[in-house]
Amino acid sequence: MPVIFRFFNCAIFINPREHNPPHFHIRMNDGREVLVEIATLEFLSSSVARREILEALAWAGNNRALLAEKFKEYNP
């Protein structure tokens, strides 16, 4: 899994050969995970409270173009 960005408590990554809609994963250091749609930042599935990943969501909101580009790169 290519890591796009790391934070103190989690990492953002995109899996190769993923399904639509374009999304990224936020994996907490303890293994819990969130799938987030790139366009809307809506959770597709989650076992994490939003308050735990506010920093990662803010970063993602400022880097949607990069995330969309990486999703296309890893999922042609």
DSSP file (Angstrom, degrees, kcal/mol; ACC not computed):
  #  RESIDUE AA STRUCTURE BP1 BP2  ACC     N-H-->O    O-->H-N    N-H-->O    O-->H-N    TCO  KAPPA ALPHA  PHI   PSI    X-CA   Y-CA   Z-CA
    1    1 A M              0   0    0      0, 0.0     2,-0.5     0, 0.0    14,-0.2   0.000 360.0 360.0 360.0 115.5    0.0    0.0    0.0
    2    2 A P        -     0   0    0      0, 0.0    12,-1.5     0, 0.0     2,-0.4  -0.546 360.0-140.1 -70.7 120.1    1.6    3.2   -1.1
    3    3 A V  E     -A   13   0A   0     -2,-0.5    10,-0.3    10,-0.2     3,-0.1  -0.677  18.0-174.5 -80.8 129.8    1.5    5.7    1.8
    4    4 A I  E     -     0   0A   0      8,-3.1     2,-0.3    -2,-0.4     9,-0.2   0.838  68.7  -5.7 -91.2 -40.7    0.8    9.2    0.6
    5    5 A F  E     -A   12   0A   0      7,-1.4     7,-3.1     2,-0.0     2,-0.4  -0.983  61.8-144.4-157.4 143.8    1.2   11.1    3.9
    6    6 A R  E     -A   11   0A   0     -2,-0.3     2,-0.2     5,-0.2     5,-0.2  -0.890  13.5-175.7-114.0 143.5    2.0   10.2    7.5
    7    7 A F        -     0   0    0      3,-3.3     3,-0.0    -2,-0.4    -2,-0.0  -0.718  44.8 -95.0-121.3 175.8    0.7   11.8   10.7
    8    8 A F  S    S+     0   0    0     -2,-0.2     3,-0.0     1,-0.2    -1,-0.0   0.894 122.8  22.9 -59.2 -41.9    1.5   11.2   14.3
    9    9 A N  S    S+     0   0    0     43,-0.1    20,-2.2     1,-0.1    21,-0.3   0.436 129.3   9.8-109.2  -1.3   -1.5    8.9   14.8
   10   10 A C  E     - B   0  28A   0     18,-0.3    -3,-3.3    19,-0.1     2,-0.3  -0.957  57.9-129.4-163.4 175.7   -2.3    7.7   11.3
   11   11 A A  E     -AB   6  27A   0     16,-1.7    16,-2.5    -2,-0.3     2,-0.5  -0.991  14.9-136.6-139.5 147.4   -1.3    7.4    7.6
   12   12 A I  E     +AB   5  26A   0     -7,-3.1    -8,-3.1    -2,-0.3    -7,-1.4  -0.895  35.8 160.6-101.8 131.1   -3.1    8.2    4.4
   13   13 A F  E     -AB   3  25A   0     12,-2.3    12,-3.1    -2,-0.5     2,-0.4  -0.968  31.2-143.6-147.0 163.5   -2.8    5.7    1.6
   14   14 A I        -     0   0    0    -12,-1.5    10,-0.1    -2,-0.3    -2,-0.0  -0.999  21.1-136.3-129.4 129.5   -4.3    4.5   -1.7
   15   15 A N        -     0   0    0     -2,-0.4     3,-0.5   -14,-0.2     2,-0.1  -0.599  21.5-116.1 -82.2 143.1   -4.5    0.9   -2.7
   16   16 A P  S    S+     0   0    0      0, 0.0    59,-0.2     0, 0.0    -1,-0.1  -0.459  97.1  22.6 -69.1 152.7   -3.7   -0.2   -6.2
   17   17 A R  S    S+     0   0    0     57,-1.5     2,-0.1     1,-0.1    58,-0.1   0.915  90.2 163.9  56.4  50.5   -6.5   -1.9   -8.2
   18   18 A E        -     0   0    0     -3,-0.5     2,-0.2    53,-0.2    -1,-0.1  -0.451  35.7-109.4 -93.8 168.1   -9.3   -0.3   -6.1
   19   19 A H        -     0   0    0     -2,-0.1     4,-0.2     2,-0.1    -1,-0.1  -0.483  48.4 -66.7 -90.5 163.2  -13.0    0.1   -6.7
   20   20 A N  S    S+     0   0    0     -2,-0.2    -1,-0.1     2,-0.1     3,-0.0  -0.536  94.9  66.7 -84.4 159.6  -14.8    3.3   -7.5
   21   21 A P  S    S-     0   0    0      0, 0.0    -2,-0.1     0, 0.0     2,-0.0   0.581  94.7-105.5 -72.5 159.9  -15.7    5.9   -6.3
   22   22 A P        +     0   0    0      0, 0.0    16,-2.1     0, 0.0    17,-0.4  -0.323  60.7 153.8 -55.2 129.9  -12.1    7.3   -6.0
   23   23 A H  E     - C   0  37A   0     14,-0.3     2,-0.3    -4,-0.2    14,-0.2  -0.936  34.1-140.2-152.1 169.1  -11.2    7.2   -2.4
   24   24 A F  E     - C   0  36A   0     12,-2.3    12,-2.9    -2,-0.3     2,-0.4  -0.882  18.9-124.5-131.5 166.6   -8.3    6.9    0.1
   25   25 A H  E     -BC  13  35A   0    -12,-3.1   -12,-2.3    -2,-0.3     2,-0.5  -0.877   8.4-158.9-112.1 143.4   -7.8    5.1    3.3
   26   26 A I  E     -BC  12  34A   0      8,-2.5     8,-2.0    -2,-0.4     2,-0.6  -0.985  15.2-167.6-117.2 117.7   -6.8    6.5    6.7
   27   27 A R  E     -BC  11  33A   0    -16,-2.5   -16,-1.7    -2,-0.5     6,-0.2  -0.924  12.2-140.5-110.6 124.2   -5.3    3.8    8.9
   28   28 A M  E >   -B   10   0A   0      4,-3.0     3,-2.1    -2,-0.6   -18,-0.3  -0.370  28.1-109.1 -73.6 158.2   -4.8    4.6   12.5
   29   29 A N  T 3  S+     0   0    0    -20,-2.2   -19,-0.1     1,-0.3    -1,-0.1   0.763 120.5  57.3 -60.3 -24.6   -1.6    3.3   14.2
   30   30 A D  T 3  S-     0   0    0    -21,-0.3    -1,-0.3     2,-0.1     3,-0.1   0.387 124.2-102.0 -89.1   5.1   -3.8    0.8   16.1
   31   31 A G  S <  S+     0   0    0     -3,-2.1    -2,-0.1     1,-0.3   -21,-0.0   0.220  77.0 134.5  99.1 -14.8   -5.1   -0.7   12.8
   32   32 A R        -     0   0    0     -5,-0.1    -4,-3.0    15,-0.1    -1,-0.3  -0.340  39.0-157.4 -66.2 154.6   -8.5    0.9   12.6
   33   33 A E  E     -C   27   0A   0     -6,-0.2    14,-1.1    -3,-0.1     2,-0.4  -0.965  20.3-161.9-142.9 151.2   -9.3    2.3    9.2
   34   34 A V  E     -CD  26  46A   0     -8,-2.0    -8,-2.5    -2,-0.3     2,-0.5  -0.993  11.8-149.7-129.3 136.7  -11.5    4.8    7.4
   35   35 A L  E     -CD  25  45A   0     10,-2.6     9,-3.3    -2,-0.4    10,-1.2  -0.948  21.6-170.8-104.5 128.2  -12.4    4.9    3.7
   36   36 A V  E     -CD  24  43A   0    -12,-2.9   -12,-2.3    -2,-0.5     2,-0.3  -0.975  23.2-125.6-126.8 127.8  -12.9    8.5    2.5
   37   37 A E  E  >  -C   23   0A   0      5,-2.7     4,-2.3    -2,-0.4   -14,-0.3  -0.532  18.5-142.6 -69.2 132.3  -14.3    9.6   -0.9
   38   38 A I  T  4 S+     0   0    0    -16,-2.1    -1,-0.1    -2,-0.3   -15,-0.1   0.924  94.0  49.8 -64.5 -46.7  -11.8   12.1   -2.4
   39   39 A A  T  4 S+     0   0    0    -17,-0.4    -1,-0.2     1,-0.2   -16,-0.1   0.851 129.7  16.0 -64.5 -36.9  -14.4   14.4   -4.0
   40   40 A T  T  4 S-     0   0    0      2,-0.1    -1,-0.2     0, 0.0    -2,-0.2   0.585  88.0-130.2-114.7 -14.6  -16.6   14.9   -0.9
   41   41 A L     <  +     0   0    0     -4,-2.3     2,-0.2     1,-0.3    -3,-0.1   0.710  57.1 149.9  60.9  23.0  -14.5   13.7    2.0
   42   42 A E        -     0   0    0     -5,-0.2    -5,-2.7     1,-0.1     2,-0.4  -0.607  53.3-108.9 -81.1 145.0  -17.5   11.6    3.1
   43   43 A F  E     -D   36   0A   0     -2,-0.2    -7,-0.3    -7,-0.2     3,-0.1  -0.603  27.4-174.1 -75.0 130.2  -16.8    8.4    4.9
   44   44 A L  E    S-     0   0A   0     -9,-3.3     2,-0.3     1,-0.5    -1,-0.2   0.749  79.5 -12.2 -90.2 -32.4  -17.5    5.3    2.9
   45   45 A S  E    S+D   35   0A   0    -10,-1.2   -10,-2.6     0, 0.0    -1,-0.5  -0.946  75.2 178.3-161.2 152.6  -16.8    3.1    5.9
   46   46 A S  E     +D   34   0A   0     -2,-0.3   -12,-0.2   -12,-0.2     3,-0.0  -0.987  35.1 178.5-161.1 145.4  -15.3    3.8    9.2
   47   47 A S  S    S+     0   0    0    -14,-1.1     2,-0.4    -2,-0.3   -13,-0.1  -0.004  75.5  84.2-126.4  23.3  -14.3    2.4   12.6
   48   48 A V  S    S-     0   0    0    -15,-0.2     2,-0.2   -16,-0.1     5,-0.0  -0.967  80.2-117.3-129.8 140.8  -12.9    5.7   13.7
   49   49 A A    >>  -     0   0    0     -2,-0.4     3,-1.8     1,-0.1     4,-0.5  -0.565  25.7-125.1 -74.6 140.1  -14.5    8.9   15.1
   50   50 A R  G >4 S+     0   0    0      1,-0.3     3,-1.6    -2,-0.2     7,-0.2   0.859 108.9  63.1 -53.9 -39.2  -14.2   11.9   12.9
   51   51 A R  G >4 S+     0   0    0      1,-0.3     3,-0.6     2,-0.2    -1,-0.3   0.752  96.0  60.5 -61.2 -23.2  -12.6   13.9   15.8
   52   52 A E  G <4 S+     0   0    0     -3,-1.8    -1,-0.3     1,-0.2    -2,-0.2   0.695 112.7  35.4 -76.6 -18.8   -9.6   11.4   15.8
   53   53 A I  G <X S+     0   0    0     -3,-1.6     4,-2.7    -4,-0.5     5,-0.2   0.074  74.3 120.9-125.2  24.8   -8.7   12.3   12.2
   54   54 A L  H <> S+     0   0    0     -3,-0.6     4,-2.4     1,-0.2     5,-0.2   0.895  79.2  50.5 -57.1 -41.9   -9.4   16.0   11.9
   55   55 A E  H  > S+     0   0    0      2,-0.2     4,-2.3     1,-0.2    -1,-0.2   0.919 111.8  47.2 -63.1 -43.6   -5.8   16.8   11.0
   56   56 A A  H  > S+     0   0    0      2,-0.2     4,-2.6     1,-0.2    -2,-0.2   0.893 112.4  49.7 -65.9 -39.8   -5.8   14.1    8.2
   57   57 A L  H  X S+     0   0    0     -4,-2.7     4,-2.5     2,-0.2    -2,-0.2   0.886 110.1  50.6 -66.8 -38.2   -9.1   15.3    6.8
   58   58 A A  H  X S+     0   0    0     -4,-2.4     4,-1.5    -5,-0.2    -2,-0.2   0.924 111.6  48.2 -63.4 -43.6   -7.9   18.9    6.8
   59   59 A W  H  X S+     0   0    0     -4,-2.3     4,-0.7     1,-0.2     3,-0.3   0.932 111.9  49.7 -60.6 -45.7   -4.8   17.8    4.9
   60   60 A A  H >< S+     0   0    0     -4,-2.6     3,-0.9     1,-0.2    -2,-0.2   0.895 106.9  55.1 -61.8 -40.8   -6.9   15.7    2.5
   61   61 A G  H >< S+     0   0    0     -4,-2.5     3,-0.5     1,-0.3    -1,-0.2   0.850 111.2  44.8 -60.9 -34.4   -9.2   18.7    1.8
   62   62 A N  H 3< S+     0   0    0     -4,-1.5    -1,-0.3    -3,-0.3    -2,-0.2   0.545 119.8  42.0 -84.1  -8.4   -6.1   20.8    0.9
   63   63 A N  T <X  +     0   0    0     -3,-0.9     4,-2.3    -4,-0.7    -1,-0.2  -0.042  68.0 126.0-130.4  31.7   -4.7   18.0   -1.3
   64   64 A R  H <> S+     0   0    0     -3,-0.5     4,-2.9     1,-0.2     5,-0.2   0.887  75.5  55.3 -58.9 -40.2   -7.7   16.6   -3.2
   65   65 A A  H  > S+     0   0    0      1,-0.2     4,-2.4     2,-0.2    -1,-0.2   0.919 109.2  47.1 -61.3 -43.2   -5.9   17.1   -6.5
   66   66 A L  H  > S+     0   0    0      2,-0.2     4,-2.6     1,-0.2    -1,-0.2   0.923 112.9  48.8 -62.6 -45.0   -2.9   15.1   -5.4
   67   67 A L  H  X S+     0   0    0     -4,-2.3     4,-2.4     2,-0.2    -2,-0.2   0.909 112.0  48.5 -62.7 -42.3   -5.1   12.3   -4.0
   68   68 A A  H  X S+     0   0    0     -4,-2.9     4,-2.2     2,-0.2    -1,-0.2   0.904 112.0  49.9 -64.4 -40.8   -7.2   12.2   -7.2
   69   69 A E  H  X S+     0   0    0     -4,-2.4     4,-2.4    -5,-0.2    -2,-0.2   0.923 112.1  47.1 -62.9 -45.1   -4.0   12.0   -9.3
   70   70 A K  H  X S+     0   0    0     -4,-2.6     4,-2.6     2,-0.2     5,-0.2   0.885 109.1  54.3 -66.0 -38.5   -2.5    9.2   -7.2
   71   71 A F  H  X S+     0   0    0     -4,-2.4     4,-1.4     1,-0.2    -1,-0.2   0.937 111.5  45.3 -60.3 -45.1   -5.8    7.3   -7.4
   72   72 A K  H  < S+     0   0    0     -4,-2.2    -2,-0.2     1,-0.2    -1,-0.2   0.902 112.2  52.1 -63.8 -41.0   -5.7    7.5  -11.2
   73   73 A E  H  < S+     0   0    0     -4,-2.4    -2,-0.2     1,-0.2    -1,-0.2   0.909 116.5  38.2 -61.6 -43.7   -2.0    6.5  -11.2
   74   74 A Y  H  < S+     0   0    0     -4,-2.6   -57,-1.5     1,-0.2    -1,-0.2   0.628 124.3  41.0 -83.6 -14.2   -2.6    3.4   -9.0
   75   75 A N     <        0   0    0     -4,-1.4    -1,-0.2    -5,-0.2    -2,-0.1  -0.555 360.0 360.0-134.3  68.7   -5.9    2.5  -10.7
   76   76 A P              0   0    0      0, 0.0    -1,-0.1     0, 0.0    -4,-0.1   0.505 360.0 360.0 -65.4 360.0   -5.6    3.0  -14.5
